[in-house]
Amino acid sequence: MVELTIGSKCRVYTYADDGKVKENVGIFSGIINIGEDSALVLEMEEVEGKYRIIPVSAVTAIDIIELKKVEEKREDKTTYFT
């Protein structure tokens, strides 16, 4: 099983307001909640220290470019999105 881990480099494709697909490349920093919605947090590749919050509902695909391995064993924290 592949898990998108914090520190992994990825490319996230999202729908833009104009109906086109936007490409975001960066380091996955985690998942946050905004009200009742969940969002991915990416540290943007082009500017260090700049973060982009992407609502999960806008994501069309994620390419994992470089997967960061988790060194320690942790409990299963399954998250379901509806």
N, C-alpha and C positions, 0 to 999 in steps of 0.2 A: 504494500500500500504506500502511495506517495502522499506526503503531508506537506502543505505549504507552511514552512517553518519561519519564524522570525529571523531575519538576516539573509533570507534567500533573495536573489536577484530575479525579478520577474517583469514580464510585459503584460499589462492589463488592457484589454480592449473594452471600451464603453460606448454606449450610444450618446451622441451629443444632441443638443436641442434641435439642430437642423436635420436630424435623421441620419447623419453620417457617423461612421465609427471613428472614435478617437483612440490613439495609442498612447499609453503612459508607461514609461520604463523607470524602474527604481528598485529600492530595497524594501521588502515587505517588513513593516514595523508592527503590525498587529491588527486586531479588529476592535472597533469601538461601537458603542451604541449612541445613536442620536435620536432621542425620543424613543419610539418603538422600532425604529429601523436600525439595521446594522450596516457598518461601512468598513472598508479596507483602508488602512493607512499605509501610504508609500512614501519613503524618503526619496525625493526626486533625484535622478541621476545628474541632471544638468547643473543644479545648484545645491551644494552641500548645506544641510540644515533646513531645506525647504521641504515641507510635507504636503501631500495631496490626500484628501479624504474622498473616497469614492464609494457612494452608496452601492450596496450589494445588488440592489434591483437594477442598476445601470450596467452591471458587468455582463459582457457577452462571452468573453473567453479570457483565460489566463495562460500564458506561456511561462513555464519555469525555466529560466536561462541558466541559473546556477543554484542548486539546492544546497542549503546549509544543513549539515547533519547535526542532529541533536545528540550530544554526548552522554547526557544523563537520562536514565529511565524515569518517566513521569507517569502519573495517572492518566487514564484515558479521559479526555475532556471533549466529548462529542457535542457539536453544535449543529442544530438543524435549522435551516432557513426555509420559510414557506412563502 
